[in-house]
Amino acid sequence: MASTFPFRLVTPTGIVFEGDAAEVSAVGPLGEFGVLPEHINFITSLVPGVLEAILPDGSKMHWVVSGGLAEVKDSVLTVLANSAESPETIDASAAK
């Protein structure tokens, strides 16, 4: 069984992240879901929320996405997000 899978996060402005992940979780219209290695083929829309990727070394990366699509095909996860920002770069006053 594989311990990681290819993960790509893409926005209209370009690739935000591309690399291997051990686990990725996001929020869809029915709630939070997770993707692990060898996940079945799957497609869903995303609602605004936090996307979290656990990398092979155990570190975590987070992005706030404003919606989009997530697709697992042949054990590769591709997230097409309307926008994706790391939480540290968000201007709280502008977000309100």
ROSE-4610 file (N, C-alpha, C; in Angstrom, 1 decimal, always signed):
// ROSE-4610
residu = [M/M/M/A/A/A/S/S/S/T/T/T/F/F/F/P/P/P/F/F/F/R/R/R/L/L/L/V/V/V/T/T/T/P/P/P/T/T/T/G/G/G/I/I/I/V/V/V/F/F/F/E/E/E/G/G/G/D/D/D/A/A/A/A/A/A/E/E/E/V/V/V/S/S/S/A/A/A/V/V/V/G/G/G/P/P/P/L/L/L/G/G/G/E/E/E/F/F/F/G/G/G/V/V/V/L/L/L/P/P/P/E/E/E/H/H/H/I/I/I/N/N/N/F/F/F/I/I/I/T/T/T/S/S/S/L/L/L/V/V/V/P/P/P/G/G/G/V/V/V/L/L/L/E/E/E/A/A/A/I/I/I/L/L/L/P/P/P/D/D/D/G/G/G/S/S/S/K/K/K/M/M/M/H/H/H/W/W/W/V/V/V/V/V/V/S/S/S/G/G/G/G/G/G/L/L/L/A/A/A/E/E/E/V/V/V/K/K/K/D/D/D/S/S/S/V/V/V/L/L/L/T/T/T/V/V/V/L/L/L/A/A/A/N/N/N/S/S/S/A/A/A/E/E/E/S/S/S/P/P/P/E/E/E/T/T/T/I/I/I/D/D/D/A/A/A/S/S/S/A/A/A/A/A/A/K/K/K]
num = [1/1/1/2/2/2/3/3/3/4/4/4/5/5/5/6/6/6/7/7/7/8/8/8/9/9/9/10/10/10/11/11/11/12/12/12/13/13/13/14/14/14/15/15/15/16/16/16/17/17/17/18/18/18/19/19/19/20/20/20/21/21/21/22/22/22/23/23/23/24/24/24/25/25/25/26/26/26/27/27/27/28/28/28/29/29/29/30/30/30/31/31/31/32/32/32/33/33/33/34/34/34/35/35/35/36/36/36/37/37/37/38/38/38/39/39/39/40/40/40/41/41/41/42/42/42/43/43/43/44/44/44/45/45/45/46/46/46/47/47/47/48/48/48/49/49/49/50/50/50/51/51/51/52/52/52/53/53/53/54/54/54/55/55/55/56/56/56/57/57/57/58/58/58/59/59/59/60/60/60/61/61/61/62/62/62/63/63/63/64/64/64/65/65/65/66/66/66/67/67/67/68/68/68/69/69/69/70/70/70/71/71/71/72/72/72/73/73/73/74/74/74/75/75/75/76/76/76/77/77/77/78/78/78/79/79/79/80/80/80/81/81/81/82/82/82/83/83/83/84/84/84/85/85/85/86/86/86/87/87/87/88/88/88/89/89/89/90/90/90/91/91/91/92/92/92/93/93/93/94/94/94/95/95/95/96/96/96]
x = [+0.8/+0.0/+0.9/+0.6/+1.3/+1.1/+2.1/+2.0/+1.8/+1.9/+1.7/+1.0/+0.5/-0.1/+0.2/+0.2/+0.4/-0.8/-0.5/-1.5/-1.1/-2.1/-1.9/-3.0/-2.7/-3.6/-3.4/-4.5/-4.4/-5.5/-5.1/-6.1/-6.0/-6.9/-6.8/-5.5/-4.8/-3.5/-2.3/-2.5/-1.4/-1.4/-0.4/-0.2/+0.3/-0.5/-0.2/+0.7/+0.4/+1.2/+1.2/+2.3/+2.4/+3.4/+3.0/+3.9/+3.2/+3.9/+3.2/+2.6/+1.5/+0.8/+0.5/+0.4/+0.0/-1.5/-2.0/-3.5/-3.9/-5.0/-5.6/-7.0/-7.4/-8.8/-9.3/-10.6/-11.2/-12.7/-13.5/-14.9/-15.7/-16.6/-17.5/-18.9/-19.9/-21.2/-21.9/-21.4/-21.9/-21.1/-20.0/-19.2/-17.7/-16.9/-15.5/-15.2/-14.3/-13.9/-12.3/-11.8/-10.4/-10.0/-8.8/-8.3/-7.0/-6.9/-5.7/-5.1/-3.9/-3.4/-4.4/-4.4/-5.2/-6.7/-7.1/-8.5/-9.2/-10.5/-11.3/-11.4/-11.7/-12.0/-13.2/-13.1/-14.0/-14.0/-15.2/-15.2/-16.3/-16.0/-17.0/-16.7/-17.7/-17.4/-16.9/-16.3/-15.8/-16.5/-16.7/-17.3/-16.2/-16.4/-15.4/-15.0/-13.7/-13.2/-11.7/-11.2/-9.8/-9.5/-8.4/-7.9/-6.6/-6.4/-5.2/-4.6/-3.3/-2.5/-1.4/-1.4/-0.3/+0.7/+1.9/+3.0/+3.7/+4.5/+5.2/+6.0/+6.6/+7.4/+6.5/+5.2/+4.3/+4.0/+4.6/+4.3/+2.9/+2.3/+1.0/+1.0/+0.3/+0.1/-1.4/-1.8/-3.2/-3.4/-4.5/-5.0/-6.4/-6.8/-8.2/-8.7/-9.7/-10.2/-11.6/-11.9/-13.2/-14.2/-13.9/-14.7/-14.0/-14.6/-13.9/-14.3/-13.4/-13.6/-12.5/-12.7/-11.7/-11.9/-10.9/-11.0/-9.9/-10.2/-9.3/-9.4/-8.4/-8.4/-7.1/-7.2/-6.0/-5.0/-5.6/-4.8/-4.0/-4.5/-3.9/-5.0/-4.8/-5.8/-5.4/-6.4/-6.3/-7.4/-7.0/-8.0/-7.9/-9.0/-9.2/-10.0/-9.3/-9.9/-10.1/-11.2/-11.4/-10.3/-9.9/-8.7/-8.2/-6.9/-6.3/-5.3/-5.4/-4.5/-4.0/-2.8/-2.4/-3.0/-3.4/-4.1/-3.3/-1.9/-1.1/-1.2/-1.5/-1.5/-2.9/-3.9/-5.2/-5.3/-5.8/-6.1/-7.4/-7.5/-8.7/-9.7/-9.3/-10.2/-10.8/-10.0/-10.5/-11.4/-11.2/-12.1/-13.5/-13.6/-14.9/-15.7]
y = [-1.2/+0.0/+1.2/+2.2/+3.4/+4.3/+5.0/+5.9/+7.3/+7.7/+9.0/+9.0/+10.1/+10.2/+11.6/+11.8/+13.1/+14.0/+15.3/+16.3/+17.6/+18.2/+19.4/+20.4/+21.6/+22.7/+23.8/+24.0/+25.0/+26.0/+27.3/+28.4/+29.0/+29.9/+30.6/+31.3/+31.6/+32.3/+31.4/+30.1/+29.2/+28.1/+27.3/+26.2/+26.7/+26.4/+26.9/+25.9/+24.6/+23.5/+22.3/+21.6/+20.4/+19.5/+18.4/+17.5/+16.3/+15.5/+14.3/+14.7/+14.0/+14.2/+12.8/+12.8/+11.6/+11.6/+12.8/+12.9/+14.4/+14.6/+15.9/+15.9/+17.0/+17.1/+18.5/+18.5/+19.8/+19.7/+20.8/+20.8/+20.9/+19.9/+19.8/+20.2/+20.1/+20.5/+19.6/+18.4/+17.5/+17.4/+18.3/+18.3/+18.0/+17.8/+17.6/+16.2/+16.1/+14.8/+14.7/+13.5/+13.3/+12.4/+12.6/+11.7/+11.1/+9.8/+9.0/+8.3/+7.8/+7.0/+5.9/+5.7/+4.7/+4.9/+6.2/+6.6/+6.2/+5.9/+5.6/+6.9/+6.7/+7.9/+8.6/+10.0/+10.8/+12.2/+12.8/+14.2/+14.9/+16.1/+16.9/+18.4/+19.2/+20.6/+20.9/+22.1/+22.6/+23.8/+23.9/+25.1/+25.9/+27.2/+28.0/+27.3/+27.2/+26.6/+26.4/+25.5/+25.3/+23.9/+24.0/+22.7/+22.5/+21.2/+20.8/+19.7/+19.8/+18.7/+18.3/+17.0/+16.4/+15.9/+16.4/+16.0/+14.7/+14.1/+12.8/+12.9/+14.1/+14.3/+14.6/+14.6/+14.9/+16.3/+17.2/+18.6/+18.9/+20.0/+20.3/+21.6/+21.7/+23.0/+23.3/+24.5/+24.9/+26.1/+26.0/+27.1/+27.4/+28.6/+29.0/+29.1/+28.2/+28.2/+28.8/+29.4/+30.1/+29.2/+28.0/+27.1/+26.5/+25.6/+25.0/+23.5/+22.7/+21.3/+20.5/+19.3/+18.3/+17.0/+16.5/+15.3/+14.3/+13.1/+12.0/+11.1/+11.0/+10.1/+9.3/+8.0/+7.1/+7.5/+7.7/+8.0/+9.3/+10.2/+11.6/+12.6/+13.4/+14.4/+15.8/+16.3/+17.7/+18.5/+19.7/+20.6/+21.9/+22.2/+23.4/+24.4/+25.4/+26.3/+27.7/+28.3/+29.7/+30.6/+30.4/+31.1/+30.3/+30.4/+29.7/+30.6/+30.9/+31.7/+31.0/+31.1/+30.6/+31.5/+30.9/+31.7/+32.9/+32.8/+33.9/+35.1/+35.0/+36.1/+36.8/+36.3/+36.9/+38.1/+39.2/+40.5/+40.4/+40.2/+40.0/+41.2/+42.4/+43.5/+43.5/+43.1/+43.0/+41.9/+40.8/+39.6/+39.9/+40.8/+41.1/+41.8]
z = [+0.0/+0.0/+0.0/-0.8/-0.9/+0.3/+0.7/+1.9/+1.5/+0.2/-0.2/-1.6/-2.0/-3.3/-3.9/-5.2/-5.8/-5.5/-5.2/-4.8/-5.5/-6.2/-6.9/-6.5/-6.1/-5.8/-6.8/-7.6/-8.7/-8.6/-8.9/-8.9/-10.3/-10.6/-11.9/-12.2/-11.2/-11.3/-11.4/-11.2/-11.3/-10.3/-10.3/-9.3/-8.0/-6.9/-5.6/-4.9/-5.1/-4.5/-5.4/-5.6/-6.3/-5.6/-5.2/-4.5/-3.9/-3.1/-2.5/-1.2/-0.8/+0.4/+1.0/+2.3/+3.0/+3.3/+3.4/+3.6/+3.3/+2.7/+2.4/+2.9/+3.6/+4.0/+3.5/+3.2/+2.7/+3.1/+2.7/+3.0/+1.7/+1.6/+0.5/+0.9/+0.1/+0.4/+1.5/+1.6/+2.6/+3.9/+4.0/+5.1/+4.8/+5.8/+5.7/+5.1/+4.2/+3.7/+3.7/+3.7/+3.6/+2.4/+1.9/+0.9/+1.4/+1.3/+1.7/+0.4/+0.5/-0.6/-1.1/-2.4/-3.0/-2.9/-2.7/-2.6/-3.9/-3.8/-5.0/-5.9/-7.2/-8.0/-7.4/-7.4/-6.6/-7.2/-7.2/-7.6/-6.8/-6.3/-5.5/-5.7/-5.4/-5.3/-3.9/-3.8/-2.5/-2.1/-0.8/-0.3/+0.4/+0.7/+1.4/+2.7/+2.9/+4.1/+4.1/+5.0/+5.1/+4.4/+3.6/+3.0/+3.7/+4.2/+4.9/+4.2/+4.1/+3.5/+4.5/+4.8/+5.7/+4.7/+4.8/+3.9/+4.4/+3.6/+4.0/+5.3/+5.5/+6.8/+8.0/+7.8/+9.0/+9.2/+8.4/+8.5/+7.9/+8.2/+7.7/+7.0/+5.9/+5.2/+5.1/+5.2/+5.2/+4.2/+3.6/+2.7/+2.9/+2.8/+2.9/+1.4/+1.1/-0.3/-0.3/-1.4/-1.5/-2.3/-2.6/-3.4/-4.5/-5.2/-6.4/-6.5/-7.1/-7.3/-6.8/-6.3/-6.0/-6.7/-7.3/-8.1/-7.7/-7.4/-7.3/-8.5/-9.2/-10.4/-10.5/-10.5/-10.5/-9.4/-8.2/-7.0/-7.1/-7.9/-7.9/-7.5/-6.6/-6.1/-6.8/-7.5/-8.1/-7.5/-6.9/-6.4/-7.3/-7.9/-8.7/-7.8/-7.2/-6.3/-6.9/-6.6/-7.1/-6.6/-5.3/-4.7/-3.6/-3.3/-2.2/-1.5/-0.3/+0.5/+1.7/+2.1/+3.4/+4.5/+5.6/+6.6/+7.1/+7.1/+7.6/+6.7/+5.5/+4.5/+4.4/+5.1/+5.0/+5.8/+5.2/+5.9/+6.6/+7.9/+8.6/+8.4/+8.4/+8.2/+6.7/+5.8/+4.4/+4.2/+5.0/+4.9/+5.4/+6.4/+7.0/+6.0]
